[in-house]
Amino acid sequence: MIKNKKISLRFNDIKKPIHVELDTSHSPRTVKALLHNLPIEVKIYRWGDELYSAICLFFGPTPISKSPDKILPYSPVNIVGKIISEDDILDEIKDETTVVIEAEQDSQNIHIGKY
């Protein structure tokens, strides 16, 4: 099991990265596939308080949430970890911003294996 491995998301219009701690307890094959394909550079899109592309970041309600305290994705998702950044910068991310998803330095020497 991969524990305490982290990825960073660097947005081209924000100077501070977002850090995500990975967790294989829900979707181990998805986490392995994500790590195997790093770094990834994609445009990220916004839907309410969700940013999505190769990875979805939920930081508040989506347009279909039934209450402001409930995060409700539009479709099924694989949980791969949690946002551990203390900076609250996700509200600043604009639709179609380019993001680079990469392993953090202490996560570079991960043995991936087959999944």
VEXDREN-541136 format. One record per residue (C-alpha): x negated, y, z negated. Coordinates in steps of 0.5 Angstrom, whole numbers, always signed. Layout:
VEXDREN-541136
<pt xx="X" yy="Y" zz="Z"/>
...
***
This chain:
VEXDREN-541136
<pt xx="+0" yy="+0" zz="+0"/>
<pt xx="-2" yy="+7" zz="+2"/>
<pt xx="-2" yy="+11" zz="-5"/>
<pt xx="-4" yy="+18" zz="-6"/>
<pt xx="-6" yy="+20" zz="+2"/>
<pt xx="-4" yy="+27" zz="+4"/>
<pt xx="-3" yy="+30" zz="+11"/>
<pt xx="-3" yy="+37" zz="+12"/>
<pt xx="+1" yy="+41" zz="+17"/>
<pt xx="-2" yy="+48" zz="+20"/>
<pt xx="+3" yy="+52" zz="+23"/>
<pt xx="+0" yy="+57" zz="+28"/>
<pt xx="+4" yy="+63" zz="+26"/>
<pt xx="+2" yy="+62" zz="+18"/>
<pt xx="-5" yy="+62" zz="+15"/>
<pt xx="-3" yy="+57" zz="+9"/>
<pt xx="-2" yy="+50" zz="+11"/>
<pt xx="+3" yy="+45" zz="+8"/>
<pt xx="+1" yy="+39" zz="+4"/>
<pt xx="+5" yy="+32" zz="+4"/>
<pt xx="+3" yy="+26" zz="+0"/>
<pt xx="+5" yy="+20" zz="+3"/>
<pt xx="+9" yy="+14" zz="+0"/>
<pt xx="+10" yy="+7" zz="+4"/>
<pt xx="+15" yy="+5" zz="-1"/>
<pt xx="+21" yy="+7" zz="+4"/>
<pt xx="+18" yy="+6" zz="+11"/>
<pt xx="+11" yy="+3" zz="+11"/>
<pt xx="+11" yy="+2" zz="+18"/>
<pt xx="+13" yy="+9" zz="+20"/>
<pt xx="+7" yy="+12" zz="+15"/>
<pt xx="+2" yy="+7" zz="+18"/>
<pt xx="+4" yy="+9" zz="+25"/>
<pt xx="+4" yy="+17" zz="+23"/>
<pt xx="-3" yy="+16" zz="+20"/>
<pt xx="-6" yy="+12" zz="+26"/>
<pt xx="-4" yy="+18" zz="+31"/>
<pt xx="-7" yy="+23" zz="+27"/>
<pt xx="-8" yy="+29" zz="+29"/>
<pt xx="-1" yy="+31" zz="+32"/>
<pt xx="+0" yy="+37" zz="+35"/>
<pt xx="+7" yy="+39" zz="+37"/>
<pt xx="+13" yy="+44" zz="+37"/>
<pt xx="+17" yy="+44" zz="+31"/>
<pt xx="+24" yy="+46" zz="+31"/>
<pt xx="+29" yy="+49" zz="+26"/>
<pt xx="+36" yy="+47" zz="+24"/>
<pt xx="+38" yy="+50" zz="+17"/>
<pt xx="+33" yy="+49" zz="+12"/>
<pt xx="+30" yy="+43" zz="+16"/>
<pt xx="+24" yy="+43" zz="+21"/>
<pt xx="+23" yy="+37" zz="+25"/>
<pt xx="+19" yy="+34" zz="+31"/>
<pt xx="+14" yy="+29" zz="+30"/>
<pt xx="+16" yy="+29" zz="+22"/>
<pt xx="+22" yy="+32" zz="+19"/>
<pt xx="+21" yy="+37" zz="+13"/>
<pt xx="+27" yy="+38" zz="+9"/>
<pt xx="+27" yy="+44" zz="+4"/>
<pt xx="+34" yy="+46" zz="+3"/>
<pt xx="+41" yy="+45" zz="+6"/>
<pt xx="+42" yy="+43" zz="+13"/>
<pt xx="+48" yy="+46" zz="+17"/>
<pt xx="+52" yy="+40" zz="+15"/>
<pt xx="+50" yy="+39" zz="+8"/>
<pt xx="+57" yy="+39" zz="+3"/>
<pt xx="+54" yy="+44" zz="-2"/>
<pt xx="+47" yy="+48" zz="-3"/>
<pt xx="+44" yy="+43" zz="-7"/>
<pt xx="+45" yy="+37" zz="-2"/>
<pt xx="+40" yy="+36" zz="+3"/>
<pt xx="+44" yy="+32" zz="+9"/>
<pt xx="+40" yy="+30" zz="+15"/>
<pt xx="+44" yy="+30" zz="+22"/>
<pt xx="+41" yy="+23" zz="+23"/>
<pt xx="+38" yy="+17" zz="+20"/>
<pt xx="+31" yy="+19" zz="+17"/>
<pt xx="+25" yy="+15" zz="+15"/>
<pt xx="+22" yy="+18" zz="+8"/>
<pt xx="+15" yy="+18" zz="+9"/>
<pt xx="+13" yy="+23" zz="+3"/>
<pt xx="+14" yy="+29" zz="-1"/>
<pt xx="+12" yy="+36" zz="+0"/>
<pt xx="+7" yy="+38" zz="-5"/>
<pt xx="+5" yy="+45" zz="-3"/>
<pt xx="+6" yy="+50" zz="-9"/>
<pt xx="+7" yy="+56" zz="-3"/>
<pt xx="+14" yy="+57" zz="-1"/>
<pt xx="+12" yy="+58" zz="+6"/>
<pt xx="+17" yy="+54" zz="+10"/>
<pt xx="+23" yy="+59" zz="+10"/>
<pt xx="+18" yy="+63" zz="+14"/>
<pt xx="+17" yy="+58" zz="+20"/>
<pt xx="+20" yy="+60" zz="+26"/>
<pt xx="+24" yy="+56" zz="+31"/>
<pt xx="+19" yy="+53" zz="+37"/>
<pt xx="+12" yy="+54" zz="+33"/>
<pt xx="+7" yy="+50" zz="+34"/>
<pt xx="+4" yy="+45" zz="+28"/>
<pt xx="-2" yy="+41" zz="+28"/>
<pt xx="-1" yy="+35" zz="+23"/>
<pt xx="-8" yy="+32" zz="+21"/>
<pt xx="-10" yy="+28" zz="+15"/>
<pt xx="-13" yy="+31" zz="+9"/>
<pt xx="-21" yy="+30" zz="+8"/>
<pt xx="-20" yy="+25" zz="+3"/>
<pt xx="-15" yy="+21" zz="+7"/>
<pt xx="-20" yy="+21" zz="+13"/>
<pt xx="-23" yy="+14" zz="+11"/>
<pt xx="-16" yy="+10" zz="+11"/>
<pt xx="-16" yy="+3" zz="+14"/>
<pt xx="-10" yy="+3" zz="+18"/>
<pt xx="-9" yy="-5" zz="+21"/>
<pt xx="-3" yy="-7" zz="+25"/>
<pt xx="+4" yy="-6" zz="+23"/>
***
